[in-house]
Structure formats: C-alpha cells, structure tokens
C-alpha cells in the first residue's frame, strides 16, 4: 500500500504537467490573419524553443502563401 500511493501521485502529476495547445491548420491561419500574426510573433520571438512546433511550421507556411498571393495581386495576376 505504501508503494501504491506514490505511484498514483506520480501519475497525477505527470498528467497535469503537459500544457497542450491547439494546432491550427494552414487554412485556419489563412482565414484568420490576426491569429496568424499572433502565432508568427510568438514563434519568431522564441525560434529555438517554438520554431519546430506544428503551429509555427503551419504559420510560416500560411505566411508564405499570403505573401505569394499579395505579390500576384500587385503584379496584376
């Protein structure tokens, strides 16, 4: 019994320690430019820790697509 309680406590602490964050798709970020700006700002502010996360990768992809679209529009395409 003395060994069971510490194992249960360890399990509870381990399950609470991970902070999960919703992963936004490229399409969601393209549709919501303020959200895209927020995610890009967080990623570019701390690229070492957040640069390889799915949200940062999707935000960079969405930003690239928006830039290409704006270039096409400015060139009359």
N, C-alpha and C positions, 0 to 999 in steps of 0.2 A: 504494500500500500504506500509506503514511503517513497517508492520509486515512481509510482504512477502519477502522483500529483506534480512533481517537477516536469515530467514529460507532457502532461496536459498543459501546464503553464507555458512551456516552451512552444508548444504547438499554437496556442492562442497568440502569443507574442509574434511568432513568425508570420501568422496570417494577417496580422494588423500592420506589420511594418512596411509592406509594399504599397506604394502610392500608385494607383493605376490612373491612367489618363486616357481619355477617348482619342482614338486615332481617327483623324479626319482624312477623307479621301481627297484626291486632287480635284474632283468635280465639286465637292463641298467647298473647298477653299476658293475655287474659281468663282463660285456663286456668291461668296461672302468675303468681299475684299477687306473689310475691317478685321475679320478673323484671320485672314491671310497675313495682313500686316502685323497683327499681334504675334502670331506664331513665328513669322520670319524674324521679328525683333528679338524674341526670346532665343531663337536658335543662333542668330548672328551675334548676340551678346555673350553667349557661352558655347562656342562651337566645339570645344574639347569634350564637354560633357553631353551636349544635346545634339551635336551635329549628325550623328549616325542613327538617331531615333526615327521611327517611321513618320512622325508628324513633320520633322524637319526635312526629311527627304521629299515628302509629298508637297510641302510648302515651297521648296526650291523648284520642284517640277512645275507647280502651278504658276509660280512667278515667271519662270522661263516661258511658259505658254502665253501668259498675259503680255510679256514683252514682245514676243514674236507677233502676236495679234495687233498690238499697237503699232509696231513697225510696218506691218502690212497696210494698216489703215492710213498711216501717214504717207505712205508711198502711193496711195490710191488703189490698192489691191483689194 
